[in-house]
C-alpha cells in the first residue's frame, strides 16, 4: 500500500477559530482545546474580533505544525 502526502498551499491571513479548525481537520471543540494549551506561547496581543492576526496564525502553525492531508492509494 502506497501512502502519499498532498500538500496544499496555505494563504497566511487572519483566520477565525472555525476556519483554522477546518484547515487543521479538527472539530471546533478539539481545536479550542489544542489552542488553549499553547495560548501562552502565542503573541499576547488581542485578537481583532473573532480573528487571529497574521503573526498569531504564523505562530500557531509553527507550534502545531503545518496542516497537511495524508492520502492512501489502494493498488
N, CA, C and O atoms as a GROMACS GRO file, in nm:
protein
  300
    1UNK      N    1   0.083  -0.116   0.000
    1UNK     CA    2   0.000   0.000   0.000
    1UNK      C    3   0.089   0.125   0.000
    1UNK      O    4   0.179   0.138   0.083
    2UNK      N    5   0.063   0.214  -0.091
    2UNK     CA    6   0.141   0.337  -0.100
    2UNK      C    7   0.070   0.448  -0.025
    2UNK      O    8  -0.053   0.458  -0.025
    3UNK      N    9   0.148   0.529   0.039
    3UNK     CA   10   0.094   0.646   0.108
    3UNK      C   11   0.150   0.770   0.041
    3UNK      O   12   0.270   0.779   0.015
    4UNK      N   13   0.065   0.863   0.013
    4UNK     CA   14   0.109   0.989  -0.046
    4UNK      C   15   0.066   1.104   0.043
    4UNK      O   16  -0.032   1.094   0.117
    5UNK      N   17   0.138   1.210   0.036
    5UNK     CA   18   0.103   1.329   0.112
    5UNK      C   19   0.071   1.439   0.012
    5UNK      O   20   0.153   1.472  -0.074
    6UNK      N   21  -0.047   1.493   0.024
    6UNK     CA   22  -0.086   1.604  -0.061
    6UNK      C   23  -0.065   1.732   0.017
    6UNK      O   24  -0.125   1.752   0.122
    7UNK      N   25   0.020   1.817  -0.034
    7UNK     CA   26   0.049   1.943   0.034
    7UNK      C   27  -0.025   2.054  -0.041
    7UNK      O   28  -0.008   2.072  -0.161
    8UNK      N   29  -0.105   2.126   0.032
    8UNK     CA   30  -0.178   2.236  -0.027
    8UNK      C   31  -0.114   2.368   0.014
    8UNK      O   32  -0.064   2.381   0.126
    9UNK      N   33  -0.117   2.462  -0.075
    9UNK     CA   34  -0.065   2.594  -0.042
    9UNK      C   35  -0.163   2.661   0.054
    9UNK      O   36  -0.284   2.659   0.033
   10UNK      N   37  -0.108   2.719   0.157
   10UNK     CA   38  -0.190   2.784   0.258
   10UNK      C   39  -0.163   2.933   0.254
   10UNK      O   40  -0.049   2.978   0.259
   11UNK      N   41  -0.269   3.008   0.244
   11UNK     CA   42  -0.258   3.153   0.247
   11UNK      C   43  -0.258   3.194   0.394
   11UNK      O   44  -0.352   3.165   0.467
   12UNK      N   45  -0.151   3.261   0.435
   12UNK     CA   46  -0.145   3.309   0.573
   12UNK      C   47  -0.214   3.444   0.576
   12UNK      O   48  -0.166   3.544   0.523
   13UNK      N   49  -0.328   3.444   0.641
   13UNK     CA   50  -0.413   3.562   0.652
   13UNK      C   51  -0.485   3.553   0.786
   13UNK      O   52  -0.475   3.450   0.852
   14UNK      N   53  -0.556   3.656   0.827
   14UNK     CA   54  -0.633   3.643   0.952
   14UNK      C   55  -0.738   3.534   0.938
   14UNK      O   56  -0.815   3.532   0.842
   15UNK      N   57  -0.741   3.442   1.034
   15UNK     CA   58  -0.838   3.332   1.034
   15UNK      C   59  -0.916   3.333   1.164
   15UNK      O   60  -0.867   3.379   1.268
   16UNK      N   61  -1.039   3.283   1.159
   16UNK     CA   62  -1.118   3.260   1.280
   16UNK      C   63  -1.088   3.120   1.332
   16UNK      O   64  -1.025   3.041   1.261
   17UNK      N   65  -1.132   3.090   1.453
   17UNK     CA   66  -1.114   2.955   1.506
   17UNK      C   67  -1.182   2.851   1.418
   17UNK      O   68  -1.129   2.743   1.397
   18UNK      N   69  -1.299   2.884   1.368
   18UNK     CA   70  -1.375   2.792   1.281
   18UNK      C   71  -1.296   2.760   1.155
   18UNK      O   72  -1.290   2.644   1.113
   19UNK      N   73  -1.236   2.861   1.093
   19UNK     CA   74  -1.157   2.841   0.971
   19UNK      C   75  -1.031   2.761   0.999
   19UNK      O   76  -0.995   2.673   0.921
   20UNK      N   77  -0.963   2.791   1.110
   20UNK     CA   78  -0.841   2.716   1.145
   20UNK      C   79  -0.873   2.571   1.179
   20UNK      O   80  -0.796   2.482   1.145
   21UNK      N   81  -0.984   2.548   1.247
   21UNK     CA   82  -1.024   2.410   1.280
   21UNK      C   83  -1.043   2.330   1.152
   21UNK      O   84  -0.998   2.216   1.142
   22UNK      N   85  -1.109   2.389   1.054
   22UNK     CA   86  -1.130   2.321   0.926
   22UNK      C   87  -0.997   2.298   0.854
   22UNK      O   88  -0.975   2.192   0.796
   23UNK      N   89  -0.910   2.397   0.858
   23UNK     CA   90  -0.779   2.388   0.792
   23UNK      C   91  -0.695   2.276   0.853
   23UNK      O   92  -0.625   2.205   0.781
   24UNK      N   93  -0.701   2.260   0.986
   24UNK     CA   94  -0.624   2.158   1.056
   24UNK      C   95  -0.701   2.026   1.070
   24UNK      O   96  -0.654   1.933   1.137
   25UNK      N   97  -0.818   2.019   1.008
   25UNK     CA   98  -0.900   1.898   1.008
   25UNK      C   99  -0.937   1.854   1.151
   25UNK      O  100  -0.922   1.737   1.187
   26UNK      N  101  -0.985   1.948   1.230
   26UNK     CA  102  -1.026   1.923   1.368
   26UNK      C  103  -1.169   1.974   1.387
   26UNK      O  104  -1.215   2.060   1.312
   27UNK      N  105  -1.237   1.921   1.485
   27UNK     CA  106  -1.366   1.979   1.522
   27UNK      C  107  -1.337   2.110   1.596
   27UNK      O  108  -1.226   2.132   1.644
   28UNK      N  109  -1.437   2.196   1.602
   28UNK     CA  110  -1.414   2.325   1.668
   28UNK      C  111  -1.380   2.309   1.816
   28UNK      O  112  -1.296   2.382   1.868
   29UNK      N  113  -1.446   2.215   1.884
   29UNK     CA  114  -1.419   2.197   2.026
   29UNK      C  115  -1.278   2.141   2.049
   29UNK      O  116  -1.209   2.183   2.142
   30UNK      N  117  -1.235   2.047   1.965
   30UNK     CA  118  -1.099   1.994   1.975
   30UNK      C  119  -0.998   2.104   1.946
   30UNK      O  120  -0.896   2.115   2.014
   31UNK      N  121  -1.026   2.184   1.845
   31UNK     CA  122  -0.937   2.293   1.808
   31UNK      C  123  -0.919   2.391   1.925
   31UNK      O  124  -0.807   2.432   1.956
   32UNK      N  125  -1.029   2.428   1.989
   32UNK     CA  126  -1.022   2.523   2.100
   32UNK      C  127  -0.939   2.466   2.216
   32UNK      O  128  -0.865   2.540   2.282
   33UNK      N  129  -0.952   2.336   2.242
   33UNK     CA  130  -0.871   2.274   2.348
   33UNK      C  131  -0.723   2.277   2.311
   33UNK      O  132  -0.639   2.307   2.396
   34UNK      N  133  -0.689   2.247   2.184
   34UNK     CA  134  -0.549   2.248   2.142
   34UNK      C  135  -0.490   2.389   2.152
   34UNK      O  136  -0.377   2.405   2.198
   35UNK      N  137  -0.566   2.488   2.111
   35UNK     CA  138  -0.517   2.627   2.117
   35UNK      C  139  -0.503   2.672   2.261
   35UNK      O  140  -0.411   2.748   2.293
   36UNK      N  141  -0.591   2.628   2.348
   36UNK     CA  142  -0.583   2.666   2.489
   36UNK      C  143  -0.451   2.620   2.551
   36UNK      O  144  -0.397   2.687   2.638
   37UNK      N  145  -0.400   2.506   2.506
   37UNK     CA  146  -0.274   2.452   2.559
   37UNK      C  147  -0.153   2.535   2.519
   37UNK      O  148  -0.053   2.539   2.591
   38UNK      N  149  -0.161   2.602   2.402
   38UNK     CA  150  -0.046   2.679   2.353
   38UNK      C  151  -0.068   2.830   2.358
   38UNK      O  152   0.018   2.907   2.317
   39UNK      N  153  -0.182   2.871   2.407
   39UNK     CA  154  -0.218   3.014   2.404
   39UNK      C  155  -0.114   3.102   2.472
   39UNK      O  156  -0.090   3.214   2.426
   40UNK      N  157  -0.050   3.055   2.578
   40UNK     CA  158   0.051   3.134   2.648
   40UNK      C  159   0.178   3.154   2.563
   40UNK      O  160   0.259   3.242   2.593
   41UNK      N  161   0.195   3.073   2.458
   41UNK     CA  162   0.312   3.086   2.370
   41UNK      C  163   0.283   3.174   2.249
   41UNK      O  164   0.375   3.208   2.174
   42UNK      N  165   0.158   3.210   2.230
   42UNK     CA  166   0.119   3.293   2.116
   42UNK      C  167   0.130   3.438   2.158
   42UNK      O  168   0.101   3.474   2.272
   43UNK      N  169   0.172   3.522   2.064
   43UNK     CA  170   0.187   3.665   2.090
   43UNK      C  171   0.068   3.718   2.170
   43UNK      O  172  -0.047   3.691   2.135
   44UNK      N  173   0.095   3.790   2.276
   44UNK     CA  174  -0.012   3.829   2.368
   44UNK      C  175  -0.110   3.936   2.319
   44UNK      O  176  -0.202   3.972   2.392
   45UNK      N  177  -0.092   3.987   2.198
   45UNK     CA  178  -0.187   4.087   2.151
   45UNK      C  179  -0.325   4.025   2.138
   45UNK      O  180  -0.339   3.905   2.113
   46UNK      N  181  -0.424   4.105   2.155
   46UNK     CA  182  -0.561   4.056   2.147
   46UNK      C  183  -0.599   4.028   2.003
   46UNK      O  184  -0.546   4.088   1.910
   47UNK      N  185  -0.692   3.936   1.987
   47UNK     CA  186  -0.745   3.909   1.854
   47UNK      C  187  -0.833   4.027   1.812
   47UNK      O  188  -0.890   4.096   1.896
   48UNK      N  189  -0.842   4.048   1.683
   48UNK     CA  190  -0.929   4.153   1.630
   48UNK      C  191  -1.064   4.088   1.602
   48UNK      O  192  -1.078   4.013   1.506
   49UNK      N  193  -1.161   4.115   1.686
   49UNK     CA  194  -1.291   4.049   1.673
   49UNK      C  195  -1.274   3.900   1.696
   49UNK      O  196  -1.225   3.858   1.800
   50UNK      N  197  -1.316   3.821   1.600
   50UNK     CA  198  -1.307   3.675   1.610
   50UNK      C  199  -1.188   3.620   1.532
   50UNK      O  200  -1.180   3.499   1.511
   51UNK      N  201  -1.098   3.706   1.488
   51UNK     CA  202  -0.989   3.662   1.401
   51UNK      C  203  -0.854   3.667   1.470
   51UNK      O  204  -0.825   3.758   1.549
   52UNK      N  205  -0.770   3.568   1.440
   52UNK     CA  206  -0.630   3.568   1.481
   52UNK      C  207  -0.554   3.654   1.380
   52UNK      O  208  -0.585   3.649   1.261
   53UNK      N  209  -0.456   3.732   1.425
   53UNK     CA  210  -0.376   3.814   1.334
   53UNK      C  211  -0.284   3.724   1.251
   53UNK      O  212  -0.266   3.606   1.282
   54UNK      N  213  -0.226   3.781   1.147
   54UNK     CA  214  -0.135   3.706   1.060
   54UNK      C  215  -0.017   3.652   1.142
   54UNK      O  216   0.022   3.537   1.126
   55UNK      N  217   0.039   3.736   1.228
   55UNK     CA  218   0.152   3.693   1.310
   55UNK      C  219   0.112   3.579   1.405
   55UNK      O  220   0.189   3.485   1.425
   56UNK      N  221  -0.007   3.588   1.462
   56UNK     CA  222  -0.055   3.482   1.551
   56UNK      C  223  -0.077   3.352   1.474
   56UNK      O  224  -0.046   3.244   1.524
   57UNK      N  225  -0.131   3.361   1.352
   57UNK     CA  226  -0.151   3.242   1.268
   57UNK      C  227  -0.017   3.177   1.237
   57UNK      O  228  -0.005   3.055   1.241
   58UNK      N  229   0.084   3.258   1.205
   58UNK     CA  230   0.218   3.204   1.180
   58UNK      C  231   0.271   3.133   1.303
   58UNK      O  232   0.331   3.026   1.292
   59UNK      N  233   0.250   3.191   1.420
   59UNK     CA  234   0.296   3.129   1.545
   59UNK      C  235   0.222   2.999   1.572
   59UNK      O  236   0.283   2.901   1.614
   60UNK      N  237   0.092   2.997   1.549
   60UNK     CA  238   0.013   2.875   1.569
   60UNK      C  239   0.064   2.765   1.478
   60UNK      O  240   0.079   2.651   1.521
   61UNK      N  241   0.090   2.798   1.352
   61UNK     CA  242   0.140   2.698   1.257
   61UNK      C  243   0.279   2.650   1.294
   61UNK      O  244   0.311   2.534   1.272
   62UNK      N  245   0.362   2.737   1.348
   62UNK     CA  246   0.496   2.692   1.388
   62UNK      C  247   0.489   2.602   1.512
   62UNK      O  248   0.571   2.512   1.528
   63UNK      N  249   0.392   2.627   1.600
   63UNK     CA  250   0.378   2.546   1.722
   63UNK      C  251   0.307   2.413   1.696
   63UNK      O  252   0.346   2.310   1.751
   64UNK      N  253   0.204   2.415   1.613
   64UNK     CA  254   0.126   2.293   1.588
   64UNK      C  255   0.166   2.221   1.460
   64UNK      O  256   0.120   2.110   1.433
   65UNK      N  257   0.251   2.284   1.382
   65UNK     CA  258   0.292   2.224   1.254
   65UNK      C  259   0.201   2.270   1.142
   65UNK      O  260   0.092   2.321   1.164
   66UNK      N  261   0.250   2.250   1.023
   66UNK     CA  262   0.174   2.290   0.907
   66UNK      C  263   0.065   2.187   0.878
   66UNK      O  264   0.092   2.067   0.882
   67UNK      N  265  -0.057   2.232   0.850
   67UNK     CA  266  -0.163   2.135   0.819
   67UNK      C  267  -0.134   2.061   0.689
   67UNK      O  268  -0.088   2.122   0.592
   68UNK      N  269  -0.160   1.933   0.686
   68UNK     CA  270  -0.143   1.855   0.565
   68UNK      C  271  -0.243   1.741   0.566
   68UNK      O  272  -0.308   1.715   0.668
   69UNK      N  273  -0.255   1.674   0.454
   69UNK     CA  274  -0.352   1.567   0.440
   69UNK      C  275  -0.282   1.443   0.389
   69UNK      O  276  -0.208   1.451   0.291
   70UNK      N  277  -0.304   1.329   0.453
   70UNK     CA  278  -0.246   1.203   0.409
   70UNK      C  279  -0.347   1.130   0.323
   70UNK      O  280  -0.462   1.110   0.364
   71UNK      N  281  -0.306   1.090   0.205
   71UNK     CA  282  -0.393   1.019   0.112
   71UNK      C  283  -0.341   0.877   0.096
   71UNK      O  284  -0.223   0.856   0.064
   72UNK      N  285  -0.426   0.779   0.117
   72UNK     CA  286  -0.387   0.640   0.094
   72UNK      C  287  -0.430   0.600  -0.045
   72UNK      O  288  -0.546   0.617  -0.083
   73UNK      N  289  -0.336   0.546  -0.120
   73UNK     CA  290  -0.367   0.499  -0.254
   73UNK      C  291  -0.375   0.347  -0.251
   73UNK      O  292  -0.281   0.281  -0.208
   74UNK      N  293  -0.486   0.293  -0.295
   74UNK     CA  294  -0.500   0.149  -0.298
   74UNK      C  295  -0.454   0.096  -0.433
   74UNK      O  296  -0.478   0.156  -0.537
   75UNK      N  297  -0.388  -0.017  -0.429
   75UNK     CA  298  -0.348  -0.076  -0.557
   75UNK      C  299  -0.209  -0.114  -0.566
   75UNK      O  300  -0.166  -0.165  -0.670
   0.00000   0.00000   0.00000
